[in-house]
Amino acid sequence: MTMIKYVYWQEEDMWLGYLEEYPDYWTQGETREELEENLRDISRELTSGSIPCVRRVAELEGCAAWPRARSASLRLAHCARGVAQFAPR
């Protein structure tokens, strides 16, 4: 069984939530159980490939040179090439 992380909260008499990996797609339910079922439905739809342009959240592994690079573009260039040294001036 695959576990899926989700964020949820209660507002008045409704439970609201979204999948951690897909924060743009919210749903709701009158009970937490109904919310969870709606989240399962959203997960199936989003991972089916039938919905175009689905935005997701992911993690990026850091690079050892990041603290030395002055900007995000320099850090990305350094990590991508793995050769240049960007030291603060």
N, C-alpha and C positions, 0 to 999 in steps of 0.2 A: 504494500500500500504506500503510495506517494503522499507525503505530507506537504501541504501548501500553507505558507504563512499569509495571514491576513490581518488587517487593521480594522477595528470595529469600535463603535461607541453607541450610546443610547441618547436619543433626542426625544424628549417627551415620551410618546408611546410607541416609537419606532426604533428599530435597530438598523444602523447604517454601517457600511463597510466597503472595503475594496481589497483586492489581492495585492500583497506587497510588491510583487513583480510588475503589476499593471495598475499603477495608482490613478490612471485616468478613467477607469471604468468602475464607477460606484454602483452599489445596489442597496436594497433595504428589505426589511421583513418585519412583520408584526411581532415575531419571536426571534430569539437568537438562532434557533434551529431552522426557521424559515430563511433567515439571512444566510446561514451556512449553505443551505441547499441552493439558493440563488447564486452564491459565490461559486459553487461547484459548476452550475450551468454556465456562468460567465467563463470559467476556466476552460471548460470543454469548447466553447465557441471561440475563444481567443487562440487556443492552441490547435484548432482544426485547420487553420490556413485559409478559411473561407472569408475572413474579414481582412481587407487590405489595410496597409499602413498602421498596424498595431504598434503603439509605443510601449516600450518596456523599460524597466530599471535593471541595470547590471552592475557588476563590480569590476574594477580595473586594477590589475596588479601594479603596485608602485615600482619605481625605478630608483636605484641607489643614488643617482645624480640629482634627484628632484630637489633636495635642500640647497644645492649649489646653483641651480638654474633660476634665473630672475623672473621668468614668465612662463605661463602655461605652454605657449607656443615653443619656447626654447626647450622646456622639459620634454614635450612630445617629440620634437625633432631629435633630441639626444637619445631618447629611449628607442625611437624608431630606427635610427642609424646605428646606435651603440658605439660610435667612434669619437664624436666631437666632445670636447670638454668645455662646459659653460661655467665659468667661475665668476662670482660677483666682483665688480670693480670697486 
